[in-house]
Amino acid sequence: MIDNRLDEERGTVTRERTHEWADPREQAKAAHGMDGLEFMRFLVREGGIPMGSTLGFRVTKADPGRVVITCEVGEHLYNPIGSVHGGVAASLLDSVAGSAVHTTLPAGTAYSSLDLTVHYLRPITAETGLVRAIGTVLNRGRRTALAQAELRDPADRLLAHATSSCMLFPVDAP
């Protein structure tokens, strides 16, 4: 929700945005015992990534080796020069690439990004609307995985592209 307020001292309008997120500890408990695909489908049904709630990410589809996350971009995500901050796109691309890797993991296995290379191709503004990030696993080994991610606008134009390698490791119950 966004509220506009007039700052009478400065004569400017300020905005305030509020949001909610799922308890990450509860999500971790739910994830234990699920394989990665089950957990990503749980996020599609039950809510998204806590950090993603802050930025407006929503996991909309999860298949083996492929995940889609959307984001309704707005001025609250702007940098000081009037476009969506590149870090928002990078976070979205990192999230969707890692999530795609996650769909390939058995229960008791997690991942962490080792690197992320992003290529920005078009500016993103509030007028861009709902953007869609598609993450796809290119290769999964025993200890590492490689994924790519695309960020597309409503007209399916490519806005940014990324590759990410992830480290795979066992995890204990929360």
Backbone as CSV, one residue per row, in Angstrom:
resi,resn,N_x,N_y,N_z,CA_x,CA_y,CA_z,C_x,C_y,C_z
1,MET,0.846,-1.167,0.000,0.000,0.000,0.000,0.898,1.238,0.000
2,ILE,0.559,2.242,-0.795,1.339,3.479,-0.874,0.458,4.640,-0.453
3,ASP,0.963,5.457,0.472,0.272,6.664,0.929,1.094,7.876,0.522
4,ASN,0.428,8.913,0.017,1.077,10.181,-0.306,0.831,11.172,0.819
5,ARG,1.867,11.951,1.174,1.736,12.993,2.196,2.447,14.249,1.718
6,LEU,1.880,15.381,2.069,2.504,16.659,1.755,3.414,17.045,2.907
7,ASP,4.691,17.269,2.592,5.648,17.781,3.575,5.550,19.302,3.480
8,GLU,4.803,19.916,4.403,4.512,21.349,4.315,5.761,22.202,4.459
9,GLU,6.727,21.773,5.255,7.972,22.532,5.412,8.709,22.656,4.094
10,ARG,8.795,21.566,3.371,9.540,21.547,2.114,8.659,21.816,0.902
11,GLY,7.352,21.670,1.063,6.446,21.863,-0.068,6.507,20.723,-1.070
12,THR,6.877,19.543,-0.603,6.971,18.386,-1.493,6.058,17.267,-1.004
13,VAL,5.751,16.376,-1.915,4.954,15.198,-1.568,5.917,14.054,-1.259
14,THR,5.669,13.382,-0.154,6.434,12.176,0.164,5.484,10.992,0.113
15,ARG,6.048,9.833,-0.085,5.246,8.621,-0.168,5.711,7.627,0.884
16,GLU,4.775,6.814,1.330,5.088,5.761,2.286,4.495,4.465,1.762
17,ARG,5.278,3.392,1.835,4.839,2.089,1.334,4.961,1.077,2.461
18,THR,3.950,0.262,2.647,4.002,-0.791,3.659,3.850,-2.148,2.979
19,HIS,4.370,-3.168,3.626,4.275,-4.515,3.070,4.345,-5.546,4.190
20,GLU,3.992,-6.773,3.858,4.026,-7.897,4.790,4.909,-8.987,4.205
21,TRP,5.426,-9.859,5.081,6.200,-10.999,4.616,5.971,-12.180,5.543
22,ALA,6.221,-13.350,4.999,6.077,-14.582,5.775,7.266,-14.724,6.719
23,ASP,7.041,-15.337,7.862,8.102,-15.593,8.834,9.112,-16.554,8.206
24,PRO,10.356,-16.107,7.995,11.332,-16.978,7.335,11.636,-18.248,8.130
25,ARG,11.516,-18.194,9.448,11.748,-19.404,10.253,10.676,-20.449,9.971
26,GLU,9.440,-19.982,9.807,8.357,-20.917,9.493,8.544,-21.509,8.095
27,GLN,9.001,-20.682,7.164,9.268,-21.195,5.817,10.383,-22.234,5.857
28,ALA,11.429,-21.976,6.647,12.539,-22.930,6.760,12.059,-24.253,7.345
29,LYS,11.190,-24.172,8.344,10.624,-25.406,8.923,9.802,-26.159,7.881
30,ALA,9.005,-25.424,7.120,8.180,-26.054,6.082,9.060,-26.693,5.009
31,ALA,10.178,-26.052,4.708,11.065,-26.546,3.656,11.745,-27.846,4.044
32,HIS,12.000,-28.020,5.344,12.705,-29.221,5.780,11.877,-30.456,5.432
33,GLY,12.504,-31.384,4.766,11.801,-32.592,4.352,11.245,-32.502,2.944
34,MET,11.153,-31.287,2.388,10.691,-31.127,1.002,11.904,-31.103,0.081
35,ASP,11.744,-31.629,-1.120,12.802,-31.401,-2.098,12.638,-29.979,-2.641
36,GLY,13.604,-29.530,-3.424,13.593,-28.149,-3.894,12.384,-27.788,-4.731
37,LEU,11.953,-28.694,-5.597,10.786,-28.414,-6.436,9.529,-28.293,-5.582
38,GLU,9.369,-29.190,-4.618,8.214,-29.104,-3.711,8.207,-27.762,-2.981
39,PHE,9.382,-27.344,-2.506,9.447,-26.093,-1.755,9.137,-24.895,-2.643
40,MET,9.673,-24.865,-3.858,9.389,-23.739,-4.748,7.900,-23.695,-5.091
41,ARG,7.277,-24.841,-5.260,5.831,-24.859,-5.520,5.053,-24.431,-4.279
42,PHE,5.586,-24.726,-3.103,5.006,-24.230,-1.848,5.030,-22.697,-1.849
43,LEU,6.152,-22.102,-2.290,6.247,-20.638,-2.343,5.262,-20.050,-3.348
44,VAL,5.022,-20.745,-4.455,4.024,-20.278,-5.428,2.655,-20.204,-4.760
45,ARG,2.312,-21.232,-3.984,0.984,-21.306,-3.350,0.859,-20.435,-2.109
46,GLU,1.868,-20.446,-1.261,1.729,-19.908,0.093,2.371,-18.546,0.333
47,GLY,3.108,-18.051,-0.584,3.763,-16.767,-0.343,5.178,-16.820,-0.857
48,GLY,5.767,-15.673,-0.932,7.059,-15.602,-1.577,8.231,-15.565,-0.636
49,ILE,9.292,-15.057,-1.159,10.569,-14.931,-0.488,10.493,-13.692,0.413
50,PRO,10.878,-13.774,1.701,10.760,-12.592,2.572,11.412,-11.330,1.981
51,MET,12.637,-11.428,1.487,13.286,-10.267,0.870,12.504,-9.810,-0.355
52,GLY,11.958,-10.757,-1.078,11.174,-10.429,-2.262,9.912,-9.660,-1.942
53,SER,9.363,-9.867,-0.750,8.174,-9.107,-0.341,8.489,-7.623,-0.252
54,THR,9.691,-7.307,0.193,10.112,-5.911,0.286,10.199,-5.275,-1.098
55,LEU,10.699,-6.030,-2.054,10.893,-5.497,-3.403,9.712,-5.753,-4.334
56,GLY,8.761,-6.573,-3.910,7.589,-6.844,-4.738,7.724,-8.062,-5.630
57,PHE,8.635,-8.988,-5.309,8.799,-10.206,-6.093,7.692,-11.193,-5.742
58,ARG,7.255,-11.952,-6.744,6.271,-13.018,-6.510,6.653,-14.234,-7.348
59,VAL,6.862,-15.359,-6.688,7.157,-16.608,-7.391,5.846,-17.084,-8.015
60,THR,5.806,-17.184,-9.342,4.548,-17.521,-10.020,4.532,-18.901,-10.655
61,LYS,5.708,-19.475,-10.910,5.741,-20.793,-11.544,7.036,-21.494,-11.174
62,ALA,6.943,-22.800,-10.944,8.125,-23.607,-10.635,7.986,-24.968,-11.295
63,ASP,8.917,-25.278,-12.162,9.011,-26.576,-12.823,10.442,-27.070,-12.635
64,PRO,10.717,-28.337,-12.897,12.092,-28.822,-12.733,13.080,-28.011,-13.584
65,GLY,14.022,-27.358,-12.920,15.042,-26.586,-13.622,14.588,-25.249,-14.165
66,ARG,13.371,-24.805,-13.836,12.858,-23.533,-14.379,11.897,-22.886,-13.390
67,VAL,12.101,-21.592,-13.139,11.245,-20.826,-12.226,10.943,-19.476,-12.861
68,VAL,9.742,-18.953,-12.590,9.359,-17.609,-13.027,9.005,-16.795,-11.788
69,ILE,9.576,-15.600,-11.700,9.271,-14.648,-10.629,8.904,-13.329,-11.292
70,THR,7.820,-12.700,-10.830,7.403,-11.412,-11.381,7.643,-10.295,-10.371
71,CYS,7.654,-9.070,-10.885,7.807,-7.888,-10.039,7.093,-6.719,-10.712
72,GLU,6.195,-6.088,-9.970,5.539,-4.867,-10.456,6.456,-3.712,-10.077
73,VAL,7.161,-3.165,-11.069,8.125,-2.106,-10.766,7.398,-0.779,-10.569
74,GLY,7.972,0.058,-9.753,7.405,1.371,-9.467,8.492,2.321,-9.015
75,GLU,8.107,3.548,-8.789,9.099,4.569,-8.428,9.755,4.313,-7.075
76,HIS,9.135,3.496,-6.229,9.757,3.159,-4.945,11.036,2.342,-5.140
77,LEU,11.263,1.844,-6.349,12.464,1.076,-6.662,13.479,1.902,-7.458
78,TYR,13.234,3.198,-7.580,14.085,4.067,-8.395,15.431,4.376,-7.746
79,ASN,16.401,4.618,-8.623,17.666,5.225,-8.217,17.480,6.743,-8.320
80,PRO,18.479,7.542,-7.972,18.292,9.000,-8.008,18.181,9.609,-9.410
81,ILE,18.414,8.822,-10.468,18.355,9.396,-11.815,17.086,9.024,-12.577
82,GLY,16.095,8.436,-11.882,14.781,8.264,-12.487,14.501,6.954,-13.188
83,SER,15.212,5.913,-12.830,14.888,4.582,-13.357,15.051,3.567,-12.231
84,VAL,14.544,2.361,-12.466,14.654,1.317,-11.447,16.135,1.006,-11.222
85,HIS,16.516,0.945,-9.973,17.908,0.689,-9.588,18.369,-0.656,-10.148
86,GLY,19.563,-0.690,-10.688,20.108,-1.931,-11.238,20.199,-3.047,-10.218
87,GLY,20.338,-2.688,-8.947,20.393,-3.699,-7.894,19.089,-4.458,-7.744
88,VAL,17.969,-3.819,-8.069,16.673,-4.507,-8.026,16.653,-5.590,-9.103
89,ALA,17.060,-5.223,-10.316,17.113,-6.208,-11.401,18.092,-7.322,-11.054
90,ALA,19.251,-6.968,-10.498,20.237,-7.983,-10.123,19.680,-8.916,-9.051
91,SER,18.985,-8.366,-8.063,18.381,-9.204,-7.017,17.338,-10.146,-7.598
92,LEU,16.538,-9.636,-8.514,15.510,-10.460,-9.148,16.149,-11.575,-9.975
93,LEU,17.173,-11.246,-10.745,17.857,-12.246,-11.564,18.574,-13.281,-10.697
94,ASP,19.214,-12.835,-9.621,19.885,-13.752,-8.696,18.867,-14.681,-8.039
95,SER,17.736,-14.117,-7.622,16.687,-14.913,-6.969,16.125,-15.977,-7.901
96,VAL,15.849,-15.610,-9.140,15.221,-16.568,-10.054,16.223,-17.624,-10.524
97,ALA,17.484,-17.248,-10.709,18.498,-18.239,-11.094,18.698,-19.244,-9.963
98,GLY,18.851,-18.745,-8.736,19.012,-19.634,-7.588,17.792,-20.501,-7.357
99,SER,16.617,-19.927,-7.553,15.380,-20.696,-7.377,15.280,-21.823,-8.396
100,ALA,15.723,-21.565,-9.623,15.728,-22.622,-10.643,16.652,-23.760,-10.213
101,VAL,17.816,-23.408,-9.693,18.734,-24.427,-9.167,18.060,-25.191,-8.033
102,HIS,17.382,-24.458,-7.160,16.730,-25.080,-6.003,15.758,-26.181,-6.427
103,THR,15.079,-26.000,-7.560,14.103,-27.011,-8.009,14.749,-28.350,-8.325
104,THR,16.057,-28.379,-8.493,16.755,-29.623,-8.852,17.342,-30.334,-7.639
105,LEU,17.190,-29.751,-6.447,17.876,-30.281,-5.269,17.008,-31.247,-4.474
106,PRO,17.635,-32.300,-3.940,16.888,-33.195,-3.050,16.693,-32.540,-1.685
107,ALA,15.788,-33.087,-0.893,15.593,-32.600,0.480,16.925,-32.667,1.223
108,GLY,17.169,-31.684,2.082,18.403,-31.658,2.859,19.585,-31.048,2.134
109,THR,19.348,-30.469,0.964,20.414,-29.816,0.201,20.004,-28.373,-0.058
110,ALA,20.970,-27.470,0.079,20.723,-26.045,-0.162,21.748,-25.522,-1.167
111,TYR,21.627,-24.251,-1.496,22.552,-23.625,-2.436,22.899,-22.225,-1.946
112,SER,23.986,-21.704,-2.460,24.357,-20.312,-2.247,24.994,-19.809,-3.533
113,SER,24.673,-18.588,-3.907,25.265,-18.021,-5.121,26.769,-17.863,-4.941
114,LEU,27.519,-18.294,-5.935,28.965,-18.078,-5.955,29.304,-16.814,-6.734
115,ASP,28.574,-16.577,-7.826,28.795,-15.375,-8.620,27.528,-15.040,-9.392
116,LEU,27.497,-13.827,-9.878,26.377,-13.349,-10.689,26.936,-12.344,-11.681
117,THR,26.708,-12.591,-12.959,27.109,-11.651,-14.005,25.839,-11.154,-14.678
118,VAL,25.636,-9.838,-14.637,24.412,-9.242,-15.179,24.754,-8.349,-16.366
119,HIS,23.964,-8.466,-17.412,24.059,-7.583,-18.578,22.736,-6.831,-18.675
120,TYR,22.787,-5.509,-18.503,21.593,-4.659,-18.584,21.431,-4.205,-20.026
121,LEU,20.238,-4.379,-20.579,20.023,-4.093,-21.993,19.081,-2.929,-22.260
122,ARG,18.114,-2.701,-21.383,17.137,-1.618,-21.552,16.847,-1.004,-20.192
123,PRO,16.493,0.286,-20.179,16.106,0.892,-18.899,14.755,0.351,-18.430
124,ILE,14.580,0.330,-17.118,13.319,-0.101,-16.515,12.780,1.080,-15.722
125,THR,11.522,1.445,-15.971,10.881,2.549,-15.251,9.520,2.079,-14.736
126,ALA,8.855,2.945,-13.998,7.517,2.618,-13.488,6.565,2.302,-14.642
127,GLU,6.780,2.929,-15.788,5.927,2.693,-16.947,6.142,1.309,-17.557
128,THR,7.234,0.647,-17.219,7.508,-0.690,-17.760,6.430,-1.674,-17.337
129,GLY,5.926,-1.531,-16.114,4.872,-2.428,-15.630,5.422,-3.702,-15.030
130,LEU,4.668,-4.769,-15.157,5.029,-6.055,-14.562,6.166,-6.697,-15.354
131,VAL,7.298,-6.896,-14.697,8.415,-7.580,-15.350,8.414,-9.038,-14.914
132,ARG,8.968,-9.860,-15.780,8.974,-11.306,-15.553,10.408,-11.802,-15.667
133,ALA,10.874,-12.492,-14.625,12.206,-13.092,-14.635,12.053,-14.598,-14.787
134,ILE,12.817,-15.154,-15.717,12.770,-16.591,-15.977,14.153,-17.154,-15.704
135,GLY,14.236,-18.077,-14.769,15.500,-18.728,-14.442,15.507,-20.148,-14.962
136,THR,16.634,-20.548,-15.553,16.768,-21.879,-16.137,18.122,-22.468,-15.759
137,VAL,18.116,-23.716,-15.330,19.371,-24.405,-15.007,20.030,-24.852,-16.307
138,LEU,21.304,-24.503,-16.459,22.071,-24.928,-17.629,22.834,-26.214,-17.351
139,ASN,23.341,-26.352,-16.119,24.093,-27.542,-15.741,24.053,-27.693,-14.228
140,ARG,23.857,-28.921,-13.772,23.911,-29.183,-12.333,24.824,-30.362,-12.081
141,GLY,25.853,-30.101,-11.288,26.757,-31.165,-10.877,26.485,-31.546,-9.434
142,ARG,27.445,-32.245,-8.818,27.277,-32.651,-7.415,27.523,-31.498,-6.452
143,ARG,28.444,-30.590,-6.808,28.819,-29.515,-5.884,28.483,-28.115,-6.372
144,THR,28.277,-27.973,-7.668,27.943,-26.654,-8.213,26.867,-26.795,-9.290
145,ALA,26.239,-25.669,-9.566,25.239,-25.608,-10.641,25.409,-24.280,-11.370
146,LEU,25.048,-24.259,-12.626,25.091,-23.051,-13.445,23.686,-22.777,-13.954
147,ALA,23.242,-21.532,-13.800,21.908,-21.143,-14.262,21.990,-19.832,-15.030
148,GLN,20.989,-19.597,-15.856,20.857,-18.306,-16.521,19.504,-17.717,-16.150
149,ALA,19.403,-16.411,-16.281,18.151,-15.727,-15.971,17.928,-14.621,-16.987
150,GLU,16.675,-14.462,-17.383,16.279,-13.383,-18.285,15.243,-12.528,-17.581
151,LEU,15.302,-11.227,-17.806,14.298,-10.301,-17.294,13.595,-9.691,-18.502
152,ARG,12.255,-9.861,-18.559,11.487,-9.438,-19.729,10.345,-8.515,-19.333
153,ASP,10.004,-7.604,-20.244,8.884,-6.689,-20.008,7.586,-7.323,-20.515
154,PRO,6.436,-6.639,-20.346,5.160,-7.222,-20.789,5.093,-7.517,-22.292
155,ALA,5.906,-6.823,-23.097,5.947,-7.085,-24.541,6.979,-8.160,-24.884
156,ASP,7.538,-8.814,-23.870,8.520,-9.892,-24.001,9.884,-9.411,-24.501
157,ARG,10.152,-8.105,-24.380,11.482,-7.592,-24.727,12.455,-7.926,-23.603
158,LEU,13.669,-8.305,-23.973,14.703,-8.642,-22.998,15.262,-7.364,-22.380
159,LEU,15.141,-7.239,-21.064,15.618,-6.064,-20.328,17.007,-6.284,-19.753
160,ALA,17.261,-7.499,-19.287,18.556,-7.842,-18.696,18.723,-9.352,-18.754
161,HIS,19.970,-9.786,-18.726,20.301,-11.214,-18.771,21.404,-11.459,-17.752
162,ALA,21.374,-12.629,-17.122,22.400,-12.953,-16.125,22.762,-14.424,-16.180
163,THR,23.966,-14.718,-15.728,24.365,-16.089,-15.435,24.813,-16.125,-13.984
164,SER,24.615,-17.271,-13.364,24.979,-17.431,-11.962,25.448,-18.851,-11.720
165,SER,26.531,-18.983,-10.969,26.914,-20.315,-10.507,26.604,-20.390,-9.022
166,CYS,26.192,-21.567,-8.594,25.779,-21.785,-7.209,26.546,-22.954,-6.613
167,MET,26.876,-22.820,-5.338,27.482,-23.901,-4.578,26.351,-24.706,-3.942
168,LEU,26.446,-26.027,-3.989,25.443,-26.915,-3.409,26.034,-27.562,-2.160
169,PHE,25.230,-27.661,-1.088,25.754,-28.213,0.164,24.624,-28.786,1.012
170,PRO,24.951,-29.747,1.887,23.927,-30.321,2.768,23.574,-29.352,3.893
171,VAL,22.327,-29.427,4.369,21.891,-28.594,5.500,21.205,-29.464,6.544
172,ASP,21.302,-29.016,7.782,20.621,-29.680,8.888,19.227,-29.103,9.044
173,ALA,18.401,-29.787,9.780,17.051,-29.297,10.077,17.133,-27.993,10.848
174,PRO,16.172,-27.077,10.613,16.203,-25.793,11.338,15.910,-25.969,12.819
